[in-house]
Amino acid sequence: QALLVESGGGVVQPGGSLRLSCAASGFNFNTSAITWFRQSPGKGREGISCLSVGDGSTSYANSVKGRFTISRDFTRNTVDLQMDNLKTEDPAVYYCARRRPLTRNVPAPCALAVTFYESWGQGTQVTVTS
């Protein structure tokens, strides 16, 4: 059973940084794509950064490009999101989700749309306030 657990959320001032971590277990990490989404009250879930774990390709939403960096750690089976220069529009619950590979042993490609993802973590809150 696929399990994703987010950590690292918190409260930070504008311009500050946080590092989120998504710990994965119960599935083939190396052939999955892991994407970070966020959702703020009254809004839909937004895909902000994706990493295809097997080939290392990444994708970013325009809203976070140049400020957020996604990376993988094979020793810990995690996908981390380094968030720098946080802005007042960034507060949300941040989720990670898994896209399974299309065929066995072929890494799942990145996609930022919610419809491609079937396994989700419980979320971690990010607050940006002065």
DSSP file with accessible surface (Angstrom, degrees, kcal/mol):
  #  RESIDUE AA STRUCTURE BP1 BP2  ACC     N-H-->O    O-->H-N    N-H-->O    O-->H-N    TCO  KAPPA ALPHA  PHI   PSI    X-CA   Y-CA   Z-CA
    1    1 A Q              0   0  214      0, 0.0     2,-0.2     0, 0.0    26,-0.1   0.000 360.0 360.0 360.0 126.9    0.0    0.0    0.0
    2    2 A A        -     0   0   28     22,-0.1     2,-0.4    24,-0.0    24,-0.2  -0.438 360.0-173.7 -68.2 133.7    1.4    3.4   -1.1
    3    3 A L  E     -A   25   0A  94     22,-2.7    22,-1.9    -2,-0.2     2,-0.4  -0.996   8.6-177.3-133.0 129.7    2.1    5.7    1.8
    4    4 A L  E     -A   24   0A   5     -2,-0.4     2,-0.5   116,-0.4   118,-0.4  -0.995   3.0-173.1-126.3 131.0    3.3    9.3    1.6
    5    5 A V  E     -A   23   0A  64     18,-2.0    18,-2.8    -2,-0.4     2,-0.3  -0.977   8.3-155.8-130.1 119.1    4.0   11.4    4.7
    6    6 A E  E     +A   22   0A   7     -2,-0.5     2,-0.3    16,-0.2    16,-0.2  -0.633  18.8 164.9 -90.7 150.7    4.8   15.2    4.5
    7    7 A S  E     +A   21   0A  62     14,-1.9    14,-2.5    -2,-0.3   117,-0.1  -0.959  39.7  67.1-152.5 166.0    6.8   17.1    7.0
    8    8 A G        +     0   0   36     -2,-0.3    11,-0.3     1,-0.3   116,-0.0   0.363  58.6 138.3 105.0  -3.7    8.5   20.4    7.4
    9    9 A G        +     0   0   28     12,-0.1     2,-0.3     9,-0.1    -1,-0.3  -0.171  21.0 123.5 -67.9 167.6    5.7   22.9    7.3
   10   10 A G  E     -d  126   0B  26    115,-0.7   117,-2.9   114,-0.1     2,-0.4  -0.988  57.6 -55.1 170.9-163.6    5.6   25.9    9.6
   11   11 A V  E     +d  127   0B 106     -2,-0.3     2,-0.3   115,-0.2   117,-0.2  -0.908  50.9 164.8-110.6 133.1    5.4   29.6   10.0
   12   12 A V  E     -d  128   0B  23    115,-2.4   117,-2.1    -2,-0.4     3,-0.1  -0.974  34.1-112.6-145.5 154.5    7.8   31.9    8.3
   13   13 A Q    >   -     0   0  134     -2,-0.3     3,-2.5   115,-0.2    73,-0.2  -0.498  52.9 -78.0 -82.2 157.9    8.1   35.6    7.5
   14   14 A P  T 3  S+     0   0   60      0, 0.0    73,-0.2     0, 0.0    -1,-0.1  -0.299 123.1  27.5 -54.1 136.8    7.9   36.9    3.9
   15   15 A G  T 3  S+     0   0   44     71,-3.4    70,-0.7     1,-0.3    72,-0.1   0.278 100.4 118.9  90.0  -9.5   11.3   36.3    2.2
   16   16 A G    <   -     0   0   20     -3,-2.5    70,-2.5    70,-0.3     2,-0.3  -0.100  55.6-123.5 -82.7-176.8   12.0   33.4    4.4
   17   17 A S        +     0   0   59     67,-0.2     2,-0.3    68,-0.2    67,-0.2  -0.929  20.5 179.8-131.9 151.3   12.6   29.7    3.6
   18   18 A L  E     - B   0  83A  31     65,-2.1    65,-3.3    -2,-0.3     2,-0.5  -0.976  17.1-145.2-142.3 154.9   11.2   26.3    4.5
   19   19 A R  E     - B   0  82A 117    -11,-0.3     2,-0.3    -2,-0.3    63,-0.2  -0.976  15.2-162.9-124.9 117.0   12.1   22.8    3.4
   20   20 A L  E     - B   0  81A   0     61,-2.7    61,-2.7    -2,-0.5     2,-0.4  -0.721   3.6-158.2 -95.4 149.6    9.3   20.3    3.0
   21   21 A S  E     -AB   7  80A  17    -14,-2.5   -14,-1.9    -2,-0.3     2,-0.5  -0.987   8.1-160.3-130.7 139.4    9.9   16.5    2.8
   22   22 A a  E     -AB   6  79A   1     57,-1.5    57,-1.8    -2,-0.4     2,-0.5  -0.963  12.2-157.7-119.4 108.8    7.8   13.8    1.4
   23   23 A A  E     -AB   5  78A  43    -18,-2.8   -18,-2.0    -2,-0.5     2,-0.4  -0.789  12.2-160.4 -90.8 126.7    8.6   10.3    2.7
   24   24 A A  E     +A    4   0A   9     53,-2.7     2,-0.3    -2,-0.5   -20,-0.2  -0.857  19.2 153.7-112.8 141.8    7.5    7.5    0.4
   25   25 A S  E     +A    3   0A  56    -22,-1.9   -22,-2.7    -2,-0.4     3,-0.1  -0.977  47.8  46.9-155.9 161.4    7.0    3.8    1.2
   26   26 A G  S    S+     0   0   55     -2,-0.3     2,-0.3   -24,-0.2   -22,-0.1   0.540 100.9  59.7  85.1   7.5    5.0    0.8    0.0
   27   27 A F  S    S-     0   0   33    -24,-0.1     2,-1.2   -26,-0.1    -1,-0.2  -0.959  99.9 -74.0-155.5 171.5    5.7    1.3   -3.8
   28   28 A N    >   -     0   0   80     -2,-0.3     3,-0.8     1,-0.2     4,-0.3  -0.593  43.5-174.7 -75.4 100.1    8.5    1.4   -6.3
   29   29 A F  G >  S+     0   0    6     -2,-1.2     3,-1.4     1,-0.2    -1,-0.2   0.878  75.4  62.1 -62.6 -39.2    9.9    4.8   -5.6
   30   30 A N  G 3  S+     0   0   83      1,-0.3    -1,-0.2    23,-0.1    -2,-0.1   0.689 107.9  40.5 -68.6 -20.5   12.4    4.7   -8.5
   31   31 A T  G <  S+     0   0   13     -3,-0.8    77,-2.2    22,-0.1    -1,-0.3   0.335  99.7  93.8-109.7   8.3    9.7    4.5  -11.2
   32   32 A S    <   -     0   0    0     -3,-1.4    21,-1.9    -4,-0.3    22,-0.6  -0.524  66.1-134.6 -96.0 162.1    7.2    7.0   -9.8
   33   33 A A  E     -FE  52  99B   0     66,-2.0    66,-3.1    19,-0.2     2,-0.5  -0.968  19.9-159.0-109.6 135.1    6.7   10.7  -10.3
   34   34 A I  E     -FE  51  98B   1     17,-2.7    17,-2.4    -2,-0.4     2,-0.4  -0.969   9.8-173.2-116.6 128.8    6.2   12.7   -7.1
   35   35 A T  E     -FE  50  97B   0     62,-2.3    62,-2.0    -2,-0.5     2,-0.5  -0.959  18.7-138.1-124.9 141.2    4.5   16.0   -7.3
   36   36 A W  E     -FE  49  96B   0     13,-3.3    12,-2.8    -2,-0.4    13,-1.6  -0.852  26.1-179.1 -94.1 130.2    3.9   18.7   -4.7
   37   37 A F  E     -FE  47  95B   0     58,-3.4    58,-2.5    -2,-0.5     2,-0.3  -0.807   8.9-158.0-118.5 164.1    0.5   20.3   -4.7
   38   38 A R  E     -FE  46  94B  18      8,-2.0     8,-3.2    -2,-0.3     2,-0.4  -0.990   5.1-169.3-143.3 152.6   -0.9   23.1   -2.5
   39   39 A Q  E     - E   0  93B  60     54,-2.0    54,-2.5    -2,-0.3     6,-0.1  -0.967   1.6-169.9-144.4 124.4   -4.4   24.2   -1.6
   40   40 A S    >   -     0   0   30      4,-0.4     3,-2.2    -2,-0.4    52,-0.1  -0.739  48.1 -69.8-108.0 161.0   -5.5   27.3    0.2
   41   41 A P  T 3  S+     0   0  129      0, 0.0    -1,-0.1     0, 0.0     3,-0.1  -0.195 119.2   8.7 -55.0 130.4   -9.0   28.0    1.5
   42   42 A G  T 3  S+     0   0   92      1,-0.2     2,-0.3    -3,-0.1    -3,-0.0   0.466 111.6  98.7  81.7   2.4  -11.6   28.4   -1.3
   43   43 A K  S <  S-     0   0  142     -3,-2.2    -1,-0.2     1,-0.1     3,-0.1  -0.815  73.5-107.0-121.4 160.9   -9.2   27.4   -4.0
   44   44 A G        -     0   0   59     -2,-0.3     2,-0.5     1,-0.1    -4,-0.4  -0.260  48.8 -83.2 -76.5 168.8   -8.6   24.3   -6.0
   45   45 A R        -     0   0   79     -6,-0.1     2,-0.5    -8,-0.1    69,-0.3  -0.646  47.8-154.8 -78.3 126.7   -5.5   22.1   -5.6
   46   46 A E  E     -F   38   0B  72     -8,-3.2    -8,-2.0    -2,-0.5     2,-0.5  -0.885  10.4-138.0-109.7 125.4   -2.6   23.5   -7.5
   47   47 A G  E     +F   37   0B   9     -2,-0.5   -10,-0.3    65,-0.5     3,-0.1  -0.686  30.3 167.2 -77.7 125.9    0.3   21.4   -8.8
   48   48 A I  E     +     0   0B   0    -12,-2.8    13,-2.5    -2,-0.5     2,-0.3   0.715  57.4  10.9-116.0 -28.2    3.5   23.4   -8.2
   49   49 A S  E     -FG  36  60B   0    -13,-1.6   -13,-3.3    11,-0.2     2,-0.3  -0.943  57.5-171.8-159.6 134.1    6.5   21.1   -8.7
   50   50 A b  E     -FG  35  59B   0      9,-2.6     9,-1.9    -2,-0.3     2,-0.4  -0.934   3.2-169.3-127.0 147.4    7.0   17.6  -10.0
   51   51 A L  E     -FG  34  58B   5    -17,-2.4   -17,-2.7    -2,-0.3     2,-0.9  -0.986  18.4-145.6-136.5 125.6   10.0   15.2  -10.1
   52   52 A S  E  >  -F   33   0B   0      5,-2.8     4,-2.4    -2,-0.4     5,-0.4  -0.823  19.9-156.1 -85.0 107.3   10.2   12.0  -12.1
   53   53 A V  T  4 S+     0   0    0    -21,-1.9    -1,-0.2    -2,-0.9   -22,-0.1   0.879  83.3  52.2 -59.7 -39.6   12.2   10.0   -9.6
   54   54 A G  T  4 S+     0   0   36    -22,-0.6    -1,-0.2     1,-0.2   -23,-0.1   0.897 124.9  21.1 -68.6 -40.8   13.7    7.6  -12.2
   55   55 A D  T  4 S-     0   0   96     -3,-0.3    -1,-0.2    53,-0.2    -2,-0.2   0.484  97.4-125.5-110.2  -2.7   15.1   10.0  -14.7
   56   56 A G     <  +     0   0   25     -4,-2.4    -3,-0.1     1,-0.2    -2,-0.1   0.488  53.9 151.4  78.6   2.2   15.4   13.2  -12.6
   57   57 A S        -     0   0   50     -5,-0.4    -5,-2.8    -6,-0.1     2,-0.3  -0.382  25.1-163.5 -69.8 148.9   13.3   15.4  -14.8
   58   58 A T  E     -G   51   0B  68     -7,-0.2     2,-0.3    52,-0.1    -7,-0.2  -0.876  14.7-165.4-131.5 162.6   11.4   18.2  -13.1
   59   59 A S  E     -G   50   0B  44     -9,-1.9    -9,-2.6    -2,-0.3     2,-0.4  -0.989   7.1-166.1-148.5 143.8    8.6   20.6  -13.8
   60   60 A Y  E     -G   49   0B  49     -2,-0.3   -11,-0.2   -11,-0.2     2,-0.2  -0.981  22.7-120.2-132.7 145.1    7.5   23.8  -12.0
   61   61 A A    >>  -     0   0   15    -13,-2.5     3,-1.7    -2,-0.4     4,-1.3  -0.500  32.7-116.5 -73.3 151.4    4.5   26.0  -12.0
   62   62 A N  T 34 S+     0   0  139      1,-0.3    -1,-0.1     2,-0.2     3,-0.1   0.821 111.6  67.2 -59.6 -29.9    5.1   29.6  -13.1
   63   63 A S  T 34 S+     0   0   48      1,-0.2    -1,-0.3     3,-0.0   -15,-0.1   0.708 115.5  24.2 -65.7 -20.1    4.0   30.8   -9.6
   64   64 A V  T X> S+     0   0    0     -3,-1.7     3,-2.4   -16,-0.2     4,-2.1   0.465  86.3 128.9-123.2  -4.9    7.0   29.1   -7.9
   65   65 A K  T 3< S+     0   0  120     -4,-1.3     4,-0.1     1,-0.3   -16,-0.0  -0.268  80.3  16.3 -59.6 132.4    9.6   28.9  -10.7
   66   66 A G  T 34 S+     0   0   81      2,-0.4    -1,-0.3     1,-0.1     3,-0.1   0.273 125.2  59.3  88.9 -12.0   13.0   30.4   -9.6
   67   67 A R  T <4 S+     0   0   22     -3,-2.4    17,-2.2     1,-0.2     2,-0.4   0.677  97.6  53.6-116.1 -32.8   12.0   30.2   -5.9
   68   68 A F  E  <  -C   83   0A   4     -4,-2.1    -2,-0.4    15,-0.2     2,-0.4  -0.848  60.6-165.6-109.6 146.5   11.3   26.5   -5.2
   69   69 A T  E     -C   82   0A  75     13,-2.5    13,-3.1    -2,-0.4     2,-0.3  -0.993   5.6-155.6-133.7 127.7   13.6   23.6   -5.9
   70   70 A I  E     +C   81   0A   9     -2,-0.4     2,-0.3    11,-0.2    11,-0.2  -0.781  20.9 167.1-102.2 142.7   12.5   19.9   -5.9
   71   71 A S  E     -C   80   0A  38      9,-2.2     9,-2.1    -2,-0.3     2,-0.3  -0.965  25.0-130.1-149.7 165.3   15.0   17.1   -5.3
   72   72 A R  E     -C   79   0A  93     -2,-0.3     2,-0.4     7,-0.2     7,-0.2  -0.885   5.8-162.3-120.8 151.8   15.2   13.4   -4.5
   73   73 A D  E  >> -C   78   0A  46      5,-2.5     5,-1.9    -2,-0.3     4,-1.1  -0.919   1.9-172.2-134.0 105.5   17.1   11.5   -1.9
   74   74 A F  T  45S+     0   0   96     -2,-0.4    -1,-0.1     1,-0.2   -45,-0.1   0.769  84.0  59.1 -71.5 -25.2   17.4    7.7   -2.7
   75   75 A T  T  45S+     0   0  130      1,-0.2    -1,-0.2     3,-0.1    -2,-0.0   0.838 119.4  28.1 -73.2 -31.2   18.8    6.9    0.7
   76   76 A R  T  45S-     0   0  124     -3,-0.4   -52,-0.2     2,-0.1    -2,-0.2   0.459 102.5-126.5-104.3  -4.7   15.8    8.2    2.6
   77   77 A N  T  <5 +     0   0   55     -4,-1.1   -53,-2.7     1,-0.2     2,-0.3   0.949  64.6 135.5  54.0  51.1   13.2    7.6   -0.2
   78   78 A T  E   < -BC  23  73A   5     -5,-1.9    -5,-2.5   -55,-0.2     2,-0.5  -0.914  51.7-150.7-127.4 155.5   12.1   11.2    0.0
   79   79 A V  E     -BC  22  72A   1    -57,-1.8   -57,-1.5    -2,-0.3     2,-0.3  -0.995  26.6-160.5-120.1 119.7   11.3   14.0   -2.4
   80   80 A D  E     -BC  21  71A   5     -9,-2.1    -9,-2.2    -2,-0.5     2,-0.5  -0.726  12.4-153.3-105.1 151.6   12.1   17.4   -0.9
   81   81 A L  E     -BC  20  70A   0    -61,-2.7   -61,-2.7    -2,-0.3     2,-0.6  -0.950   7.2-159.1-125.5 108.1   10.9   20.8   -1.8
   82   82 A Q  E     -BC  19  69A  44    -13,-3.1   -13,-2.5    -2,-0.5     2,-0.6  -0.800  11.3-165.0 -85.7 120.7   13.1   23.7   -0.9
   83   83 A M  E     +BC  18  68A   0    -65,-3.3   -65,-2.1    -2,-0.6     2,-0.3  -0.932  11.5 175.1-114.8 112.5   11.1   26.9   -0.7
   84   84 A D        +     0   0   59    -17,-2.2   -67,-0.2    -2,-0.6   -68,-0.2  -0.773  59.2  21.3-113.2 160.9   12.9   30.2   -0.8
   85   85 A N  S    S-     0   0   86    -70,-0.7    -1,-0.2    -2,-0.3   -68,-0.2   0.918  82.2-158.9  49.7  51.7   11.8   33.8   -0.9
   86   86 A L        -     0   0    1    -70,-2.5   -71,-3.4    -3,-0.3   -70,-0.3  -0.314   5.7-154.7 -65.2 142.8    8.3   32.8    0.4
   87   87 A K    >   -     0   0   78    -73,-0.2     3,-2.1   -72,-0.1    -1,-0.1  -0.712  30.7-104.0-117.6 167.7    5.6   35.3   -0.4
   88   88 A T  T 3  S+     0   0   96      1,-0.3    40,-0.2    -2,-0.2    -2,-0.1   0.665 119.5  59.2 -67.8 -14.5    2.2   36.2    1.2
   89   89 A E  T 3  S+     0   0  118      1,-0.2    -1,-0.3     3,-0.0    -3,-0.0   0.440  90.2  74.2 -91.0   0.0    0.5   34.3   -1.6
   90   90 A D    <   +     0   0    0     -3,-2.1    -1,-0.2     2,-0.0    -2,-0.2   0.652  61.6 115.9 -87.2 -18.2    2.3   31.0   -0.8
   91   91 A P        +     0   0   37      0, 0.0     2,-0.3     0, 0.0    36,-0.2  -0.295  41.6 110.3 -57.8 134.4    0.4   30.0    2.4
   92   92 A A  E    S- H   0 126B   3     34,-1.6    34,-2.7   -52,-0.1     2,-0.6  -0.954  74.8 -76.4-178.5 173.6   -1.6   26.8    1.9
   93   93 A V  E     -EH  39 125B  35    -54,-2.5   -54,-2.0    -2,-0.3     2,-0.5  -0.867  50.2-147.0 -88.6 126.5   -1.7   23.1    2.9
   94   94 A Y  E     -EH  38 124B   0     30,-3.1    30,-2.0    -2,-0.6     2,-0.3  -0.860  18.5-176.3-102.2 130.5    1.0   21.4    0.9
   95   95 A Y  E     -E   37   0B  39    -58,-2.5   -58,-3.4    -2,-0.5     2,-0.4  -0.908  16.0-147.8-121.9 149.5    0.5   17.8   -0.3
   96   96 A a  E     -E   36   0B   0     -2,-0.3    25,-2.2   -60,-0.2     2,-0.3  -0.891  20.0-174.6-112.2 152.8    2.7   15.3   -2.1
   97   97 A A  E     -EI  35 120B   0    -62,-2.0   -62,-2.3    -2,-0.4     2,-0.4  -0.975  17.2-127.8-144.9 156.2    1.3   12.8   -4.4
   98   98 A R  E     -EI  34 119B  23     21,-2.2    20,-1.5    -2,-0.3    21,-1.0  -0.893   8.1-161.8-114.0 135.0    2.4    9.8   -6.4
   99   99 A R  E     -E   33   0B  27    -66,-3.1   -66,-2.0    -2,-0.4     9,-0.2  -0.957  23.4-136.0-108.3 126.3    2.0    9.0  -10.1
  100  100 A R        -     0   0  133     -2,-0.5   -68,-0.1    16,-0.3   -73,-0.0  -0.386  31.4 -89.9 -77.9 159.0    2.6    5.4  -10.9
  101  101 A P        -     0   0   25      0, 0.0    -1,-0.1     0, 0.0     7,-0.1  -0.310  25.2-131.2 -66.9 152.7    4.6    4.4  -14.0
  102  102 A L  S    S+     0   0  119      4,-0.4     2,-0.3     1,-0.2     6,-0.1   0.875  92.3   9.6 -71.4 -39.3    2.7    3.9  -17.3
  103  103 A T  S >  S-     0   0   85      3,-0.5     3,-1.9     4,-0.0    -1,-0.2  -0.948 103.9 -74.6-135.1 160.7    4.4    0.6  -17.9
  104  104 A R  T 3  S+     0   0  218     -2,-0.3    -2,-0.0     1,-0.3     0, 0.0  -0.248 114.4   2.2 -59.6 133.5    6.6   -1.5  -15.7
  105  105 A N  T 3  S+     0   0  116      1,-0.2    -1,-0.3    -4,-0.0    -3,-0.0   0.474 100.6 113.3  71.0   2.1   10.2   -0.1  -15.2
  106  106 A V  S <  S-     0   0   73     -3,-1.9    -3,-0.5   -75,-0.1    -4,-0.4  -0.934  75.3-116.2-102.8 116.1    9.5    3.0  -17.3
  107  107 A P        -     0   0   43      0, 0.0   -75,-0.2     0, 0.0    -5,-0.1  -0.192  28.4-110.3 -54.8 137.6    9.6    6.1  -15.1
  108  108 A A        -     0   0    0    -77,-2.2   -53,-0.2    -9,-0.2   -54,-0.2  -0.462  36.2-122.9 -65.5 133.8    6.4    7.9  -14.8
  109  109 A P        -     0   0   50      0, 0.0   -76,-0.1     0, 0.0     2,-0.1  -0.395  30.1 -94.8 -75.8 159.8    6.6   11.3  -16.5
  110  110 A b        +     0   0   32    -60,-0.1     2,-0.3    -2,-0.1   -52,-0.1  -0.417  46.8 165.6 -71.8 146.9    6.0   14.6  -14.7
  111  111 A A        -     0   0   17     -2,-0.1   -60,-0.1   -52,-0.1   -62,-0.1  -0.931  29.0-156.0-158.0 142.6    2.6   16.2  -14.8
  112  112 A L        +     0   0   47     -2,-0.3   -65,-0.5   -65,-0.1     2,-0.3   0.422  62.1 107.2-101.2   1.1    1.1   19.0  -12.6
  113  113 A A    >   -     0   0   45      1,-0.1     3,-1.5   -67,-0.1     4,-0.2  -0.624  69.3-135.2 -85.1 138.6   -2.6   18.1  -13.1
  114  114 A V  G >  S+     0   0   61     -2,-0.3     3,-2.1     1,-0.3    -1,-0.1   0.832  96.5  72.1 -58.1 -33.9   -4.4   16.5  -10.2
  115  115 A T  G 3  S+     0   0  126      1,-0.3    -1,-0.3     3,-0.0    -3,-0.0   0.689  88.4  61.2 -63.2 -19.2   -6.0   13.8  -12.3
  116  116 A F  G <  S+     0   0   96     -3,-1.5     2,-0.4   -17,-0.0   -16,-0.3   0.539  92.0  82.5 -83.4  -5.0   -2.8   11.9  -12.8
  117  117 A Y    <   +     0   0   16     -3,-2.1   -18,-0.2    -4,-0.2     3,-0.1  -0.848  39.2 166.3-115.8 137.2   -2.3   11.2   -9.1
  118  118 A E        +     0   0   97    -20,-1.5     2,-0.5    -2,-0.4    -1,-0.1   0.597  64.3  60.0-120.1 -20.7   -3.9    8.5   -7.0
  119  119 A S  E     +I   98   0B  24    -21,-1.0   -21,-2.2  -116,-0.0     2,-0.3  -0.969  63.6 179.6-119.3 131.3   -1.9    8.4   -3.8
  120  120 A W  E     -I   97   0B  75     -2,-0.5  -116,-0.4   -23,-0.2   -23,-0.2  -0.925  22.0-130.5-132.3 149.4   -1.8   11.4   -1.5
  121  121 A G        -     0   0   11    -25,-2.2  -116,-0.2    -2,-0.3     3,-0.1  -0.265  35.4-104.4 -83.9-178.0   -0.2   12.4    1.8
  122  122 A Q        -     0   0  114   -118,-0.4  -117,-0.1     1,-0.2   -27,-0.1   0.618  61.5-118.7 -87.5 -13.5   -2.1   14.1    4.6
  123  123 A G        -     0   0   12    -27,-0.1     2,-0.4   -30,-0.0   -28,-0.2   0.072  14.4-124.6  96.7 155.1   -0.6   17.5    4.0
  124  124 A T  E     - H   0  94B  24    -30,-2.0   -30,-3.1  -117,-0.1     2,-0.3  -0.998  25.4-120.0-138.8 137.3    1.5   20.0    5.9
  125  125 A Q  E     - H   0  93B  96     -2,-0.4  -115,-0.7   -32,-0.2     2,-0.5  -0.596  21.5-168.1 -84.7 132.9    0.6   23.6    6.6
  126  126 A V  E     -dH  10  92B   0    -34,-2.7   -34,-1.6    -2,-0.3     2,-0.4  -0.987   6.9-174.4-117.7 126.5    2.7   26.5    5.4
  127  127 A T  E     -d   11   0B  48   -117,-2.9  -115,-2.4    -2,-0.5     2,-0.5  -0.981   8.7-168.3-123.4 132.3    2.0   29.9    6.8
  128  128 A V  E     +d   12   0B  11     -2,-0.4     2,-0.3  -117,-0.2  -115,-0.2  -0.975  27.6 144.7-121.1 114.3    3.7   33.1    5.7
  129  129 A T              0   0   75   -117,-2.1    -2,-0.1    -2,-0.5   -41,-0.0  -0.998 360.0 360.0-151.4 146.0    3.1   36.1    7.9
  130  130 A S              0   0  132     -2,-0.3  -117,-0.1  -117,-0.2    -1,-0.1   0.454 360.0 360.0 -94.9 360.0    4.8   39.2    9.2
